[in-house]
Amino acid sequence: MSKQYTPATVWTMDSENGGEWASINRPDSGARHEQALPAGKHPIQLHSLATPNGQKVTIMLEELLAKGVSAAEYDAYLINISDSEQFSSGFVDINPNSKIPALVDDSGNTPIRVFESGNILLYLAEKFGYFLPSDIAARTETMNWLFWLQGSAPYLGGGFGHFYAYAPEKFEYPINRFTMEAKRQLDVLDKQLANNEYIAGKEYSIADMAIWPWYGNLVLGKLYDAAEFLDVASYPHVQRWAKQVSERQAVQRGRIVNRSWGEEWEQLTERHSAADIDEVLKKQP
């Protein structure tokens, strides 16, 4: 490191040293401005961004629609986190933690708010009866890996991704620390996938939908521009699975929802019907 850091007796915020997200990161929670959320015609209202956590939910919804579950139709509105839209009063009402994605299900007598991406996957799987096995052993294995992702991804995103791609300066210690952990996690997945077609066994499940946007995108070279640095080619079973999942039509559709960057056929800031996705995908050469 370039200099030794000695922590203060009591920490205070240094807004000049927060990196790319310094303008929005603060140590307090709650709404910072009054703004209602837009609402569409469908009972399911999603407010999100096509980060890996956001992709989990739109992939799940598109997978349900591919199964013919018409009740899974949804409106998806972009939450631009760089503009602090996650701190609007409307968004904080549905997720007091101010993190995307967040969902409101208005199909019953009382609207239900659902936040935390893993919980949204579980909620939708239980509501519609797909992608979560009913057999207790298979269900438990699926939940093992869903919770593995929820515990592991912060080390990949907030750890490796932050220090490798977003920190204002590159420091050897944190990059080495979180690179080692990211590679350990990839090795865990590679060994699991050596003996299983999908993450939790023979069947595609919410475990795959949770893990693919993070680790699938990573080994396919679509996250942090770090594929070569992490030597992702050395994880052949993760590579096989990542490519297999990426070929699913619902994954190709879900990954572009609430996306505002990349190629023009990858960008769909709002989604209100299947036709919205169709029109964007038609632009692909």
C-alpha positions, 0 to 999 in steps of 0.5 A: 500500500502507498501509505499506512492507515491508522483508524481514528478513535471514532470514524467519521465520513470522508466524502473525498475518498469514496471512489466512484460511488462517493456521491451516493454512499452515506452511513445513514438510511432512509429517504433523501427526497420525495418521489412516488414510484411509477405504476403500470397495469400488471399486478407485479411491479418491479423497480430495479437495474440490470446489475447481477442482483437485478438480473436474477429477478427479471430472468426468473419472471421471464422463465415463468412467462416461458412456462406459460404463467400469465400471472407473472406478467410484470412492469419493470421500471429503471432505478438509476442508482447513480442518480440516487433514485433508490433513496426516493420516498417511494422506493424506500417504502418498498425497500427500507434498505435502498437496494435494488431490486424491489418488487410489489405484488398487488395481486391480492387484497393487500399489496405485498412488498418483497425485497432482497433478490434471493427472497424475491426468487423464493417468493416467486417460486413459492407463489407460482410453483416452479423452479423450486423442488417439492422433494425435501432433499432436493429443495434443501439442496437448492436452498443451500446454493441460494443462500451460498450465493447470498453469502458469497456474492458480496465478496465478489462484488463489494470485495473483488469488484470494488477494489479491482474495478471501482476503487479510486486507487488500486491496492495490492492487499485488498485485490489479492485478498478478494481475488483469492476468495473469488477464485476459491468460490469459482473452485467450489462451483467448478467442483459442484458442477463437475458432477451436476448439470445444474447447480443444485442437481439435475434440474434448473432452479432458482439456485442457477438464476441466483448464481448465473448473473454473478459467476456466469457473467464473470466467466463469460467475460461480462463482469469487471473485465476480469476474465483473464485476470481470474483465469476463468478458463481454468474452471471448465465446468463453470464455463460449460454451465455458464454457456448452457444457461446463457443459451436459455431464451428467458435468460437472454430476455431477462438480462436486458431488462432495466439495462441502460448500457451496452449494445443497443440490443441489450438495452431496455430501460422499462418493460411492460410487455413481451413485445418490449423485449422483442423489439430490442432483441430484433436489433441484434445483428 
